[in-house]
Amino acid sequence: MTGDMHIRKATLDDAAACFALRREAILARCRGHYPDADLARWTGGEMSATFAGRVAEQFHVAIADGQVVGSGMVDLSTGKIDAVFVRPAYMGRGVGRALVAHLECLAKAAGLYSLQLESTLNAAPFYRSLGFEGDGQSIYESSLGVSLPCVPMTKRLGG
Ligand SMILES: CC(C)(COP(=O)(O)OP(=O)(O)OC[C@H]1O[C@@H](n2cnc3c(N)ncnc32)[C@H](O)[C@@H]1OP(=O)(O)O)[C@@H](O)C(=O)NCCC(=O)NCCS
């Protein structure tokens, strides 16, 4: 990514943008990997207060052209990465890679030795290119009650 993309801690003011880009990213890239009805349920509804609270407490956002173009979070008590989404118009330009690298730095600084995540079926090659391993399948239970096949992956944090 060229230009002035940067990553910062999210605030409550970013919640609506994060909710919108999550929906856009899923509908753009997960189609064909999951039944349309499951994607509609996964992305449907209004933003909940729980989602907004998670954004304010745990999300980090990528900013480019004055707007939120990506999101991601790592739970520093477990090393679990979640909510990695990039706005479709900014995909393929290194935003996802930069977000995961940022979360990895936070995890290392917190003294964690490994990261875990449950990748969507479409994103597993992306995570593999960033050094994550895993090719099994399990079921991701979304907070909206949708069960989605996913790929559990881990990455050992060196040094
Ligand atoms: C997956 C996602 C976060 C990747 O973000 P992105 O900004 O487009 O990815 P980047 O441009 O940083 O790509 C980083 C590397 O991964 C590779 N990559 C990205 N998506 C890929 C894919 N679908 N298949 C294979 N490789 C992929 C890129 O080629 C790049 O490798 P390189 O640096 O060696 O060229 C984004 O496509 C997205 O939001 N997808 C939909 C939502 C989703 O499934 N999120 C994951 C939830 S677990």
The ligand as an SDF file (V2000), in Angstrom:
LIG
                    3D

 48 50  0  0  0  0  0  0  0  0999 V2000
   -8.6620  -11.6480    3.9180 C   0  0  0  0  0  0  0  0  0  0  0  0
   -8.4610  -10.1380    3.8630 C   0  0  0  0  0  0  0  0  0  0  0  0
   -8.4660   -9.5820    5.2880 C   0  0  0  0  0  0  0  0  0  0  0  0
   -7.0860   -9.8720    3.2070 C   0  0  0  0  0  0  0  0  0  0  0  0
   -6.8410   -8.4620    3.2470 O   0  0  0  0  0  0  0  0  0  0  0  0
   -6.0610   -7.7320    2.0530 P   0  0  0  0  0  0  0  0  0  0  0  0
   -5.7570   -6.3620    2.4800 O   0  0  0  0  0  0  0  0  0  0  0  0
   -6.8420   -7.9010    0.7950 O   0  0  0  0  0  0  0  0  0  0  0  0
   -4.7290   -8.6270    1.9470 O   0  0  0  0  0  0  0  0  0  0  0  0
   -3.2520   -8.1000    1.5900 P   0  0  0  0  0  0  0  0  0  0  0  0
   -3.3390   -7.2250    0.3930 O   0  0  0  0  0  0  0  0  0  0  0  0
   -2.6130   -7.5270    2.7970 O   0  0  0  0  0  0  0  0  0  0  0  0
   -2.5480   -9.4710    1.2030 O   0  0  0  0  0  0  0  0  0  0  0  0
   -1.4700  -10.0070    1.9680 C   0  0  0  0  0  0  0  0  0  0  0  0
   -0.9510  -11.2340    1.2930 C   0  0  0  0  0  0  0  0  0  0  0  0
   -1.9460  -12.2590    1.2860 O   0  0  0  0  0  0  0  0  0  0  0  0
   -2.2190  -12.6690   -0.0580 C   0  0  0  0  0  0  0  0  0  0  0  0
   -3.6610  -12.8800   -0.1620 N   0  0  0  0  0  0  0  0  0  0  0  0
   -4.6420  -12.0240    0.2110 C   0  0  0  0  0  0  0  0  0  0  0  0
   -5.8420  -12.5740   -0.0070 N   0  0  0  0  0  0  0  0  0  0  0  0
   -5.5930  -13.7880   -0.5270 C   0  0  0  0  0  0  0  0  0  0  0  0
   -6.4180  -14.8610   -0.9730 C   0  0  0  0  0  0  0  0  0  0  0  0
   -7.7370  -14.8060   -0.9140 N   0  0  0  0  0  0  0  0  0  0  0  0
   -5.8200  -15.9690   -1.4820 N   0  0  0  0  0  0  0  0  0  0  0  0
   -4.4580  -16.0480   -1.5700 C   0  0  0  0  0  0  0  0  0  0  0  0
   -3.6460  -15.0880   -1.1310 N   0  0  0  0  0  0  0  0  0  0  0  0
   -4.1960  -13.9770   -0.6440 C   0  0  0  0  0  0  0  0  0  0  0  0
   -1.7690  -11.5230   -0.9250 C   0  0  0  0  0  0  0  0  0  0  0  0
   -1.3790  -11.9960   -2.2150 O   0  0  0  0  0  0  0  0  0  0  0  0
   -0.5950  -10.9720   -0.1700 C   0  0  0  0  0  0  0  0  0  0  0  0
    0.5880  -11.7050   -0.4180 O   0  0  0  0  0  0  0  0  0  0  0  0
    1.9120  -10.9140   -0.8960 P   0  0  0  0  0  0  0  0  0  0  0  0
    2.1190   -9.7980    0.1010 O   0  0  0  0  0  0  0  0  0  0  0  0
    2.9560  -11.9620   -0.8660 O   0  0  0  0  0  0  0  0  0  0  0  0
    1.5520  -10.4030   -2.2470 O   0  0  0  0  0  0  0  0  0  0  0  0
   -9.5400   -9.4350    3.0070 C   0  0  0  0  0  0  0  0  0  0  0  0
   -9.5450   -9.9820    1.7160 O   0  0  0  0  0  0  0  0  0  0  0  0
  -10.9450   -9.5660    3.5750 C   0  0  0  0  0  0  0  0  0  0  0  0
  -11.4090   -8.6970    4.3080 O   0  0  0  0  0  0  0  0  0  0  0  0
  -11.6620  -10.6600    3.2060 N   0  0  0  0  0  0  0  0  0  0  0  0
  -13.0650  -10.8540    3.5640 C   0  0  0  0  0  0  0  0  0  0  0  0
  -13.2980  -11.0270    5.0440 C   0  0  0  0  0  0  0  0  0  0  0  0
  -12.5910  -12.2260    5.6450 C   0  0  0  0  0  0  0  0  0  0  0  0
  -12.7700  -13.3490    5.2040 O   0  0  0  0  0  0  0  0  0  0  0  0
  -11.7650  -11.9440    6.6650 N   0  0  0  0  0  0  0  0  0  0  0  0
  -11.0620  -12.9600    7.4090 C   0  0  0  0  0  0  0  0  0  0  0  0
  -11.8500  -13.3460    8.6160 C   0  0  0  0  0  0  0  0  0  0  0  0
  -11.0720  -14.7150    9.4750 S   0  0  0  0  0  0  0  0  0  0  0  0
  1  2  1  0
  2  3  1  0
  2  4  1  0
  2 36  1  0
  4  5  1  0
  5  6  1  0
  6  7  2  0
  6  8  1  0
  6  9  1  0
  9 10  1  0
 10 11  2  0
 10 12  1  0
 10 13  1  0
 13 14  1  0
 14 15  1  0
 15 16  1  0
 15 30  1  0
 16 17  1  0
 17 18  1  0
 17 28  1  0
 18 19  1  0
 18 27  1  0
 19 20  2  0
 20 21  1  0
 21 22  1  0
 21 27  2  0
 22 23  1  0
 22 24  2  0
 24 25  1  0
 25 26  2  0
 26 27  1  0
 28 29  1  0
 28 30  1  0
 30 31  1  0
 31 32  1  0
 32 33  2  0
 32 34  1  0
 32 35  1  0
 36 37  1  0
 36 38  1  0
 38 39  2  0
 38 40  1  0
 40 41  1  0
 41 42  1  0
 42 43  1  0
 43 44  2  0
 43 45  1  0
 45 46  1  0
 46 47  1  0
 47 48  1  0
M  END
$$$$
